[in-house]
Amino acid sequence: MPGLPLQLRKDVRDGYEGSDTPVQKSFKKLSEVVGYPVSCEPEWQMLWQELESIYTDKTTFVPTIARVIETWCHALVLRLEDDKHEDWTEAFLEKLEAVRMLKILIHVANEPRPKTTWSLTKPAFMIILPNKSAFHAASSGSGFQTDFENLFDDSKPSVSSTKVEESFSRDDEWSNIESVADSRSVQIRTVEEPDVPDILPSLHTLPRPDLLFTATTPYLMQISYNGANGVTIFGSHEPSLRLLSEYLQRWIKIDPQDVRKIPYLRIKLHESIFGMGLYHDRLTLEPFDHHQRNSVINVALIQSFIEGVLGYQPVSEHGGSGTREFKRTKPFRP
């Protein structure tokens, strides 16, 4: 790994290769279940080249991939230990009988979520990571179970996802990988979504607050009306708060009765007490000073902006009539 940044080399050593790491323990558990050794040696330098633009906080890169692999192992163990999948397990063991090893390969492609498929050329399992956006490893278990369900379905020919196949062609080791994940090319039978419990994300896979909450939905906002003391808007999505703040500051009037030519309100974004000083999670509107204490803030205008411009939806009121909450489940484009 000579071309890998020092931080990532350290993370691979301490968070992936160590015998007491969660991912290595998951390999051990899976090996005990299948009766064969488990091998997974990610090409870290290649993965970093593909995913560097997504991981602005590089300290989460190795832990996230390790967590995906750990989740994959956990999902496979659940399936193998479930008597309902006895036929599938027999097909699985037949695939391994020739090589007497469970090999896992890691690659990157234009997929909406982490997926898994079976390589006929190795033979080996393939975990495919999305290359366009960050992903949450903890929620991948159900998706992997869906992929497993169709993995050995010989009743229909499996075909390669075009983009994945093109990327594999750059290296003989990755060539001719076949995928059942591309529903545009093959009709996959509909199966009931497996009831697989998610795994809590590892602490080390979570980026700092300014990155985490900008990318994590739902975005939440809360308006708290404090009467003469003003209004406080709390938010998890800083860009939403910032746009609201800038809009209000642009259009706030100057108090004509005050010779200082000051605005009616102080409008201020506040740094969060969490993170590294880069993240704002609160916006306050309050009288500029005691001379403007009788200024009335029309909360309906703020609420209209949150719903009509930002696209948030109201949720049930709680905490009294002075508190309203809103959320947006569709992410904004970066």
N, C-alpha and C positions, 0 to 999 in steps of 0.2 A: 504493500500500500504506500509506495514512496510518494505518489502524487497527491495523497489525501492530506487535507489540513491536519495540523497537530491535534486540534480539539477532537476531530472525528476519529483519528487513530486511537486516541485515549479512550473515547467512548466505545469503540469496537472492542478494545482490550478489556475495559472494566464492565461494560454493560451488555456485551454479547458473548465473548469468548470465555469469560470466567465460568468455572464449573458450578458456582453457586448462583448464577444469574437465573432469573425466571425462565428465559427462553431455553437455556440448557437443561433446566429441570423438566421443561415440557418435552424436550427431545427424549429424555430418559423415560418419562412416563409413557410416551407414545411407543418407544422401543419395547418396553415391557408388555404393552398390549399386543403389538403386532408380532413380536418375536424376532425381529430383525433390527440391525443397527439403523439409526437415522442420520443422514448426512445432509447438511445445509451450509454451504460456504458462499455467501453472497459476494458478488463482484462489487465491492464497496466503491471503488473508484469510478466504475461505470455508472453505478446508481447515483452517485453524487453529481456526476456530469449531467445526468438526465433531470435530476430533481433539485439542483442547487437553487434555481430561481424561486422555487416554492418555499424553501426553508430559510427564510430571512433570519430566523433564530436557529442557527446551525446546531445548537445544543439539543434540539428535539429530533434531529434527523435519524441518528442511529437508534435511539430509544423507540421511535415510532415504528420503524421497520421491524425491530426486534419484537415489538408488541404485536404487530400484524402476524408475524410468524408464530408467536406464542398462541395467539387467538386461533390461527389455522390448526395448530396441533390440538388445541382444546376441542375445537369443533369436530375434528376427525376422531378423537378418542370418544366423544359422546356418541357419535354415529356407530363406531365399531362395538361399543358396549351396549348398544340398544338392540334387543332381540328383534324388533320390528324390521331391522335392516339386515337380516341374516343373509339373504340372497346377495345383497350388495357387498357384504363383507366377504363372502366366498369369491365373488368376482374380483374384489380388491386383492385378496391374498393370492389368487391365481396370477395376477399381474406381477406380483413381487417374487413369485416362486422361482422364476428364471434367474433373477439377479440377486435374490436373497439380501436385499437392502432397500430401504425407503429413502430415495434421494429427492430433495426439494431444490428446485431452481427458482431464482428470483429474477424477474424482468420487469420492464416498464413499458406501458403502452397507453394509448388514448382510450381509457376506460373510465366510467363514472364512479367506480368503487373498486376496491381490491377484489380480484377474482382468482379462481383457480381452475386449471385444466390439466389434462393428462397428455404427456408427450409420448408419442409412439416410437420416437427415434432413440430415446435414452435407454430404457424407459424411466420416466421420472414424473413427479408432480411439478407443476409450474404455478407459482404465485405471481400474478400480474398486478403491478401497482399503477395507479393513475398517474399520469404525467402532467396534468393541467391544473390540478388544484389539490390543496391539502385534504387529508382524509383522516377520519377517526378510527383508529385500530379497534377500539373497544366494541364498535357496532358492526364489525365485519363478520361475526360468527354466523348470523342468519343467512347472509349472502353466500358464505362458503358452503353452508348446508344445502342451499339451492343448487349451487354448482356441483356439489358431490352427487346430488340426486340423479343428474343426467350424465355423469362422467363416463360410465361404462355402458351406455345405452347403444347396443349394437344394432338395434332395429332400424336406425336411421344413420346415414353416413355423416360422420363428423367432418367439418370443413374448417379451414383456417380463417381467422380474422385477418383481413387483408393487411392492415397496418402492422399488426404483430408479426405476420409472416415476412413482410418486407424488412422489418428491423432484424429479424433472425437471420436473414440471408447475408448480413454483413459478417457473420461468424458461423462457421460450420456447426459449432456446438449448439447454436440456437435455430438451425434451419429446420424447416418442415414441421414446426410445432403445430399441432392441430388443436383447435379450440371449439368447444360447444357453446361458448358464451355469446357468440354473435347471432342474435335472433333475426337479423336481417337476412342471413344466408340460409338458415335452417329453421324449420318449425320444431320447437321443443315442446314436448307435452307439458301441459300445465300441471303443476304440483302444488299441493297445499304448503303455504309458507311454514317452515319448521318452527316449532316453538322452542327456540334456543335462547337461553339466558345470555345477555350481554355480559362482558367482563368490564369492570371498572377500568378506565384508562390508567396507565402508570403515571405517577407524578412527573417523571422525567420526559414524558411525551408531550406534556402541555406547555405551550409557549407562554411568554409573559403576557399580562392582561391586555396591553394595547394591541397585540397580535391575535390573541385568543378570541376576544370579544368582538373584534372587527369582522372575524370570519365565522363566528358561531351564532347560529340562529336557534331560537327566536331572538330577535332584537327586542329589548324591553325598554319602555319609558314609563315614568311615573310623575304625575303632576301633583304637587302638594301646595295648596293655597293657604298662606299664613296670614290672611287679612291685611292689616296695615303694614305688616312686616314684609310683604311681598310674596313672590312665588318661587318655588324651587322645583326644577325639573331634573330628575335623576334619569340616567340612561346607561345602558350597557354598550351601545354602539356609538362611539365617539364621533364619527363623521356626521351622524344624524344630529347630535347635539350641537356640533360646530356649525352646521348649516342653519339651524334654527337661530343660534346666537348671532351669526353674521347677518342674517336677514333682519332680525329685530334691531340690531345696532345700526343697520343701514337706514332704517325708516323711523327711528325714534325721534320725536320732536324735541326741540329746544324749548325750555320754559320761558315764555315771553315776559313773565313777571319777575324774573331773576336777572339782575344786571350782569351776572357772571356768564350769561349765555351757556348755561349748562343744561344737559338733557334731564327729562323728568325722572329717568331711571338709571341706575347702575346695572349694566348687563355684563355678567362675568362668568366665564368658564373656570371651573376649579379642578386642579389636579387631584387625581385619585390618591387615596392613602395607600393604594396597592400599586405594584409595578415599580418602574424605574423613573418616575417623574415625567414620563412622556404621554401619559394616559389621563384624559379628562372624563369624569363620569358624573359631573353635576353642573347645572347652569342655574344661576340665581338672577332674579329680577327684583330689585328693591328700590325704594325711594333714594334719589341721589344723596340727599341729606335731609335734615329735619324740615327744611323749607318745602320740600316736595312730598311730605308725609301724607298729604291728602290725595295724592295721585291714585287713581283707580286703575288697576290692571285688569283688562278684559281677558279672562282665562279662556273664553270661548274662541278667541282668535288663535291662541296657542294650540288649543285642541284641534281647531280646524286645520292648522298647518301640519300637525302631527298626522292627522288622518288623511287630509286631502293632498298634501304635497309629498309627505314621506311615506304614505301608504301603510301606516300602522292601523291596526284594528283595536277598538276598545275591548277590554275584558272586564269581568265583574268588579264593581267597586268594592273596596274594603278599606278599613282604617278610618271610616267616617266620611262625611259628605265633602270634606276638603281634599280628598285624595282620589285620583283617577289613574288607571293603568291602561297601557296600550302595548301591543306586540305586533311584530312583523315577522312572518315565518319565511318569506321569500328573500334570499340574500340580494344585496346590491352587487353589481359588478365591481371588482376592484378598480 
